Structures are given as C-alpha cells and as structure tokens.
Amino acid sequence: MGLSIGIVGLPNVGKSSTFNALTKAQNAQSANYPFCTIEPNKAVVEVPDARLHHIAKIINPEKILHSMVEFVDIAGLVKGASKGEGLGNQFLANIKETDVILHLVRCFDDENITHVEGSIDPIRDVEIIDLELILADLATLQKRIEKLARQAKADKEAKAMLELAEALQKHLEEGKPVRNFEKQDNEEFYLLNRELRFLSNKEVIFGANVSEDDLAGDNTYVTRLKEYAQKNGCEIIKLCAKLEEDMVSMSDEEKKEFLESMGCSESGLEQIIRTGFYKLGLISYFTAGVKEVRSWTIKKGDSAPVAAGVIHKDFEKGFIRAETIAYDDFIKYGGEAKCKEAGVLRIEGKDYIVQDGDIMHFRFNV
C-alpha cells in the first residue's frame, strides 16, 4: 500500500524547491517564472521512521527498507485552471491521481521573486486554488447529473443517486468543498466519490513556506494561515523550502545538528510525510531478520491476515498465525529471543488488529 502526495500551489511558491528536497535530487527545475514545470515530476522516497534504525541496532541486518511515499510536483495553478487556463486541465487531472494534497503557500516577502498575483496574501492564494478545485468538481458532477437524469426515469437507484448529486451540486455552487458536504456517510455519496474522485474531497496539508528568519516564530502570514487551516479542519506545517533543499547535501549528522540549532527535532518535510500517513489513517508494522529490517504500510484497523497480504497475497490466503512483539517490548528486552524468554512474544490469530509498530512474523500454508 502506497501513499501519493501531490504538491500544489500558485506559481513561484516553492513547490519545486520542496520537491527537490523531498526526493534528495535536484531534478525538479526551479525557475522564477510561471509554468516552468510542465510535466509532473514523480519520485518515490522513503518514509522516515527512527524505529527501523533502533531495531537494526539490535539485529544488525544486511539492509534496512523503509515504507515508501510518492510525491508528485504539479505545476502551478492559476485562476481559470478549471476552464483550462495555464495548462489547468492537465494539472487538475494529475491531482486526481494523488491521495493527499500538500498545498504550498508563500508566507514570506521577497521582491526578487515574482508573485503571479502581484502581492503576498496567503488566504487569497489558498482560496484561488480551492475555488479551482471546486469548479473542476462541479463541472465533473454536472456531466454525471445529466446522465443520471436520463437513467432516473426508469431506475430507482439512479433516482436516489441523482437526488444526492443535485444536493452536492448546490453545495459546490455555494463555493464549499466536497470534504464539507454533510451527506458523506450516504451510500450514494460513497459510490459517486469512488467514480468521480472529487478533488476538493482530498485531505489537505498546508505547507507554510517561510524565510529562514521566520522559522523560530510565526509572522503575520503564518498566523492568518493557521487560523484558516483550523477553521477548515486542515493540518498546517511550517517549513523553509530553501533550507530544506540546502539540507539535501548534508550528512545525517550534519542535518541533525542543523535542525537542533534551529530548535527542531525533524524537518518540515518529515513532518509532512508523517502527517500524510496520519491523515489517511495509515500505520506501519515491521518484519525483522538478519537479511533485512523492513517497514510495511497498512490501514489502521487492518487485521493480521490483511497485513500479511501486503507482503504477498498468498500470505493472506494461507494465514495461520502471526508471531507478534510490540515495538517497545522488542527494544526493552533486546530482540526476539529475549522477548520469548520474557513472555512478551504473542501468538495472534486471524482476528488480531495490527498495532502501529508491531514486529511480526507470519506463519501460513502454501
């Protein structure tokens, strides 16, 4: 199971610099003019998890394998993107393929960097992007309503779907995103969203891109954006895209020292990945052996057989049991053998709900 995060925002807000830092490669062109990113840049990067390294210190494996996340650097949207302005249709389609939206918002002044709207106003910028996503959803929904209207004449299920779609249409016409629609628990909504994959229903993380001087405290722009995020039920993470990009060339030790000097325990980009996992209800479990220590991504609430199936479908089909150790116990007692001696290694069956950080070994029939 993977996680895909799409980086969006107006032109020149720091998207490509952020992407460069995330992928640890300078392969997303940064330039001071709109639409410098024409094709979406995609890269799969590791999900930082210190627990893997703590486990590895005990086992000393040949390799460590992290869970992975895909980032998509989507070119800058502008007003009218939902109608095709500035290559908008192409970019909106790219957003549709992602799970979470990382909305980069410029929260710093710099007369040397052009702003497409001519001034710095984070709330205005956010609302421009939000409106384009809403308008794109509205256009998609209206086409579906036309088809449903014909089907509803002879189909009760289509009639129920039409009623839901028309209520959602009214909601969107009021400038409200799909994620705030009151009838999300409705079966018709579930089916409609699965089919149309509404853009404004995706989880959003705001990335407040600030100058180095504003990392320690919040400037007026960040304060306003935090208030907006809280009001709309969105997460917000403050980062300096330029500094994140500069850290690419640092060793792990240098990066750690640099972050500590800034009063930070982890980078803004690490916070974004962790928050993306949280927003989608994802957790990690581990497999640990001398060949490799590895992290696997599952949904919170998944059972042991489902977790086994992430490794290989045959593991789920032939599942017998899962030998399970809680992460804290594994570290406390110093490995599997000592956990057995302490009686903290558990044998779990098909009904076991995997917990974040579980270290598991599956038994199955082939």
Disulfide bonds with the S-S distance in Angstrom:
none
